[in-house]
Amino acid sequence: MKIVVIGKSGQLANELQKLCAGNIISCLGRNEICITSYSDMCSVLDQYLPDAIINASAYTAVDKAETESTEAYLLNEHAVTNLAKYCAAHQIHLTHVSTDYVFGGDKGAPYLVDEPYNPQGVYGASKAAGEKVLQAICPHNSCIIRTSWVYSGHGVNFVLTMLRLMAEKPELGVIDDQIGSPTSAKALAKACLYAAQNKVPGIHHFTDSGVASWYDFAMAIQCLAIEKGMLQRAIPIKPIPTSAYPTAAKRPSYSVLDKSTLAQAFNGLQPGYWRAELSAVLDEIHGAASN
Ligand SMILES: NC(=O)c1ccc[n+]([C@@H]2O[C@H](COP(=O)([O-])OP(=O)(O)OC[C@H]3O[C@@H](n4cnc5c(N)ncnc54)[C@H](OP(=O)(O)O)[C@@H]3O)[C@@H](O)[C@H]2O)c1
């Protein structure tokens, strides 16, 4: 089976490459394929003749999207339309990744896969628009995997930012009134690969199990990093409200995703507990830094 992954330098694409060691997947970055132009995109995909496509690319700059909505929609809606059209025309399965930020955050209980959209910012709205076009164009041969709070040892993410700040700063304030589920990009990559290889249909939620605030997440990073010898000392970390850390984009205050469809659609897949996944990723980061 040949799988083309759209995206190359991102967190998810990176984990997919590590998982497959180049055997069955080809990862195409923006220098190799322009998914915002239908004709350019088709001419590249026609050379690969994939059996399935995983879209690991997205405009992911949540705050910048507020002032760059054209760019956000170009990648998160228009490019998804192009991919969906190509997949529908060639009967190729498309796995597409979306976000908890398509929801409003005021439900107070885990979001089911079919809850109404209520994005709080441009990024979430552009991702919701991408989901809608995909469902309209390619409803039976596509899988939308919504996820949240993705991190890895690569790229720009909360874990790497916290490790840097914890080494540099005398103290930190971290938001404690936004609740979600941290997700290791490696675990997400395994779910995406399963979806592509098994042509899983429909919308599903995949995150690591358990919930946390950003404050809980930061505390766990510090605790584990000290245990592993990655940080020399603990700094005071203060829980702060969202109002004390203004950002351009509004974020959902509670965006835990219900994962009950996974058991059936992903052959009993059980996501690992977020703290255990975090510990494994920190080991990887530590190992890479020591080599
Ligand atoms: N990060 C999170 O916390 C989070 C949370 C919820 C959902 N998600 C979703 O999970 C998926 C994977 O996220 P991620 O964290 O792996 O993203 P990421 O690290 O920000 O990577 C984004 C990818 O998009 C590609 N890309 C960006 N601009 C592009 C453009 N103009 N043309 C072509 N490709 C472009 C990049 O491709 P190049 O290789 O060419 O640079 C890169 O591979 C996305 O769909 C995202 O919306 C992420």
The ligand as an ORCA input file, in Angstrom:
! r2SCAN-3c Opt
* xyz 0 1
  N      -0.474     21.356     17.209
  C      -1.586     21.223     17.912
  O      -1.623     21.493     19.112
  C      -2.846     20.726     17.241
  C      -4.027     20.647     18.011
  C      -5.193     20.181     17.402
  C      -5.155     19.800     16.064
  N      -4.010     19.902     15.350
  C      -4.024     19.512     13.938
  O      -3.122     18.450     13.773
  C      -2.561     18.511     12.465
  C      -1.055     18.393     12.555
  O      -0.589     19.486     13.326
  P       0.959     19.699     13.623
  O       1.053     20.149     15.033
  O       1.742     18.517     13.165
  O       1.236     20.941     12.677
  P       2.599     21.713     12.419
  O       3.700     21.110     13.195
  O       2.293     23.166     12.556
  O       2.880     21.384     10.893
  C       2.096     21.956      9.892
  C       2.407     21.317      8.564
  O       1.655     22.071      7.606
  C       2.462     22.330      6.497
  N       2.191     23.666      5.928
  C       2.100     24.823      6.595
  N       1.865     25.839      5.715
  C       1.819     25.258      4.494
  C       1.584     25.747      3.188
  N       1.343     27.036      2.963
  N       1.591     24.871      2.165
  C       1.824     23.566      2.392
  N       2.029     23.035      3.602
  C       2.029     23.875      4.633
  C       3.883     22.272      6.935
  O       4.486     21.775      5.779
  P       6.012     21.877      5.298
  O       6.551     20.529      5.589
  O       5.981     22.157      3.862
  O       6.632     22.979      6.103
  C       3.840     21.316      8.132
  O       4.134     20.001      7.690
  C      -3.084     19.795     11.828
  O      -4.185     19.484     11.017
  C      -3.558     20.614     13.020
  O      -4.601     21.497     12.664
  C      -2.848     20.342     15.912
*
